[in-house]
């Protein structure tokens, strides 16, 4: 059940990250930034946790209108994590 909740939140974070490209939902994005940062720190020690922390950093930069091309890689990472959490 907790894995499905993480999958839904990761999907929401990916959608929010895409919306930040168009400067939409900035105030709601801070929830997902803190969610990814806390989750990355709680489960620190594996590669996905490090990517969660990096994703939260780049999502924060996107709230400041700094959206980089490789931010799409972080979005794909969130989408694949959401997919495997919800399917598995």
C-alpha positions in Angstrom: 0.0 0.0 0.0 2.8 2.4 0.8 4.5 1.6 -2.5 1.4 2.6 -4.4 1.2 5.8 -2.5 4.8 6.6 -3.4 4.0 5.8 -7.0 1.1 8.2 -7.0 3.2 10.9 -5.4 6.0 10.3 -7.9 3.5 10.6 -10.7 2.3 13.8 -9.3 5.8 15.1 -8.9 6.5 14.3 -12.6 3.4 16.1 -13.7 4.3 19.1 -11.5 7.8 19.1 -12.9 6.4 19.3 -16.5 4.0 22.1 -15.4 6.9 24.0 -14.0 8.3 24.2 -17.6 5.4 26.6 -18.3 5.6 28.3 -14.8 2.4 26.7 -13.6 1.7 25.4 -10.1 4.8 26.8 -8.5 3.3 26.9 -5.0 2.2 23.3 -5.1 5.6 22.3 -6.5 7.2 23.0 -3.1 5.2 20.1 -1.6 6.7 17.7 -4.1 10.2 19.2 -3.7 10.0 18.5 0.1 8.4 15.1 -0.5 11.3 14.0 -2.8 13.9 15.4 -0.5 12.5 13.7 2.6 12.1 10.4 0.7 15.6 10.6 -0.6 17.0 11.3 2.8 14.9 8.6 4.6 16.0 5.9 2.2 19.5 7.3 1.6 22.0 4.7 0.5 20.9 3.6 -2.9 21.0 5.2 -6.4 17.3 6.0 -6.5 17.6 8.0 -3.3 20.4 10.1 -4.7 18.3 10.7 -7.8 15.3 11.7 -5.7 17.5 14.3 -4.0 18.9 15.6 -7.3 15.4 15.7 -8.7 14.2 17.8 -5.8 17.1 20.2 -6.4 16.4 20.5 -10.1 12.7 20.9 -9.4 13.5 23.7 -7.1 15.6 25.3 -9.8 12.6 25.0 -12.2 10.5 26.9 -9.7 13.0 29.7 -10.2 12.6 29.5 -14.0 15.8 27.6 -14.5 14.6 24.5 -16.5 17.5 22.6 -18.0 17.3 20.3 -21.0 18.4 17.3 -18.9 15.6 18.0 -16.5 13.6 15.8 -18.8 15.7 12.9 -17.6 14.6 13.5 -14.0 11.0 13.6 -15.2 11.5 10.2 -17.0 13.0 8.8 -13.9 10.0 9.8 -11.8 7.6 8.5 -14.5 9.3 5.1 -14.6 9.4 4.9 -10.8 5.7 5.7 -10.7 4.9 3.1 -13.4 6.8 0.3 -11.6 5.3 1.2 -8.2 1.8 1.2 -9.5 2.1 -1.9 -11.7 4.2 -4.1 -9.4 
